[in-house]
Amino acid sequence: MPSLLIRHRVVDVAVWNTVFAEQEIVRRANGSLGGRLMCATADPHDLLILLEWDDLERARLFLDSDDLREAIRRGGVIGEPEVWLLEDVATITA
């Protein structure tokens, strides 16, 4: 299953989280199946978002969307996000 991994820093985690929550409908409409949100233990403004996607091409289209660019702007993302498109290779149990 394809996944999208995004890392970025934000000015205000609460503001970013509000925008991220508002965008759930947009993500799902574009093929997101949900995922995980994590922050660095040393810096809660350093966020990692791992989202599973139904289709790699739809994930690419989402990355290029105006919706995402606007959410990044409104959410107070600092600089350019680091983005990786990933494919599962294996499942590890422990």
N, C-alpha and C positions, 0 to 999 in steps of 0.2 A: 504494500500500500504506500503511495507517495505521501511524503510529509514536507512541511514547510517549517524551517527553523529560522527565527528572526531574533537578532540580538540588537538592543539599542538602549541608550540612556535617556532618561526623561527628567524634566525639571521638577515636576510635582506628580508623585505616584497616584494620588487621589484623583487628580484631574485626568491623568492618562487612563486610569482604571474606568472612570465614568465613560469616556469616549470608547474605550475597548468594549465595554458592556453594550453600549448603544449599537455597535457595529456587528453584534452577533447575527442579526438577521441577514445582513449583507454577506457576511462570511458564509453562512449556511446556504444562502441562495447561490453562491458561487462555488459550492462544492465542499466546504469545510465540514468535517465530521466531528469537530471538537478537538480538544487536546489539553495541554498543560501550560500553565504560566508559572515561571520561577524567577526569583531574583537572586543575585549574588549575596552571600552571607555577609560579605564585607561592605557591600554598598547596595541598599535596596532600590536605588535609582537605576541600577544596571539590570535590565530585564531580558529574560529569554522566553520566547513563546514557541512552543512546539505544537503544530496543528497537523492532524491527519487530513488528507484530502482524498476525494473520490477519484480524481483524475489529475495526472501531472500537468496536462495542458491547461486545465481549468485553474490550477494553482498559479501557473505562469500568467494567465490572463488577469487573475486577481492582483498579482504583484504589479502589473502595469496599469491598474485601474485608477480612475480619478477618485473613486470612493476611498481607496487606501491612501492616496496622497493627501486627501483632505483630512482624513482621520489622523494621519501622522502630524500634520500641521496643527490641528486642534488639540491633539494630545500632548503637545510640548516635547516632541522627540528632539533630542540634541544631535545634530549632525546626521550623517547618512546611516541608516540601519545596515547591519550586516545580515545577509540573507543567504540561506542555503536551501536548495531543492534536493530532497533526499528520497531514496528508494530503500525499502527493507531488503536486507541481505539474509538475516537470520533472526530467530527469536532466541533470546538467552534467558534461562530460567533462574540462574543464580550466579 
